[in-house]
Amino acid sequence: MAKKKKFKLVDAILATVCITLVAESVAPTAAIGNSQYFWWILLIIAFCLPYGLITAELGSTFDSEGGMYDWVKAAFGKKWAGRVAWNYWINFPLWIASLAVAVTDVIAGIFEIELSLIWILALQLIYTWLVSILGTQRIGESKWIVNIGTFFKIAFMVVLGLLGIYVYIKTGESANPIQSVSDLLPTMDLVGLSFISVIIFNFLGFEVVATFTKDMENPKKEIPKALIVGGTLMALFYILPATGINIAMTTEAAEAAGITDAFAILLTSLGMNESLIRVIVIIVGLMFIYTMIANIVSWSFGVNSVAKYAADDGSLPEIFREENKDKVPYMVSLMNGVVATFIIVIGIILGEVSESASNLFWTFFSFSLVTLLISYIPLFPAFLKLRKTDKTERAYKVPGNNFMINLITWVPLVLLVLGVIFTIFIDFTMESINANMPLIIGVVVSLIIQEILVARVKD
């Protein structure tokens, strides 16, 4: 009998980076400014590590296709599991819509053209339905897309970071200079706290890595190491390009620009030929667009499977249960396309896209971010309850006394809740509330639909 292959520590580290690294999160991270370094260190300790250890214990103890859905169901029943499933799923078509906007923005930028609304709509729908159709295939058939995308995003993210550092060393100039330690500290006001959600978003996905524990020789030692090293590497891969953007442009400009603009600015500061810069920017832009396809493909099978699992359990609509001949829940993927299309069309009808593509991207991205963060909120109290009520032997158990267990449960939970609140309201002024009204309305509508679905569920 062939010896079963073991999932080694290095494999778990690489998987952590691959699953959680999302290229389009670089611009939101860069928009934080110099204080991003403070937030990264704080949230690695206060959120990333506790979240990783908790998911490692739950994933290795309660091994099932439902993941978070089953963990919350075991702790609090099907109604709360249904809420998790709804938010975990609905964030996905919202994410697709935000990336569709980003794709048209990148195309217009790298080719220096102004797209009409018809072309904007056409390109966004092409992207939406391309990724939705690719989501109807098994991940094994699409892994080459994911692998190439992973290479592309690591390549241009690292190069952007190193290029920015090189420009700073050579010229001594930065759009956001660090003159003292105080420049690295956040403004401890409501606006500063709104950045919590952006960093937390970049950590999510560890529950997938937690399912590898049964294939490890010594998960008790390897899982914490994988999460610490993988989380640190992931933070590095985000901080490097964000630093490059930080050197190239102000935080205000970073909110409306992105990776390709930063490349152009940095290469121009080195005195490079304008024609060559344009070629490089086009290449980087096309690579960036490819990664936005690969990101959705890499997540689609997991999200769609959880939605199908929840539908089988009666928590989501029955249409999500339908599979194709390859046992892929294809109707979930098609519904992703339908919902994303609806959101895109509404955005264009409202006319926001004609004002600023970056504004529309941020609205859709924030909407996706809020629903995703909400889906993780029940995870932490579920861990605490299952620790007390379920005596199943743990393949991996988070070390620590009762005080430490409570600490690593409630601190990340509070951070999640704060992330949701301050993403929606920012600083609670009427100006910011009015500016965020599309997001607020969207979240309220989502919660209403959630409760309508949950009302049908019997625990």
Buried (B, 14 or more C-beta within 10 A) or exposed (E): EEEEEEBBBEBBBBBBBBBBBBBBBBBBBBBBBBBBBBBBEBBBEBBBBBBBBBBBBBBBBBBEEBBBBBBBBBBBEBBBBBBBBBBBBBBBBBBBBBBBBBBBBBBBBBEEEEBEEEBBBEBBBEBBBBBBEBBBBEBEEBEEBBEBBBEBBBEBBBBBBBBBBBBBEEEEEBBBEEEEEEEBEBEEEBBBBBBBBBBBBBBBBBBBBBBBBEBBEEBBEBBBEBBBBBBBBBBBBBBBBBBBBBBBBBBEBBBBBBBBBBBBBBBEBEEEEEEEBBEBBBBBBBBBBBBBBBBBBBBBBBBBBBBBBBBBBBBBBEEBBBEEEEEBBBBBBBBBBBBBBEBBBEBBEEEBBEEEBBBBBBBBBBBBBBBBBBBBBBBBBBBBBBBEEEEEEBBBBBEEEEEEBEBBBBBBBEBBBBBBBBBBBBBEEEEBBEBBEBBBEBBEEBBEEBEEBBEEBEE
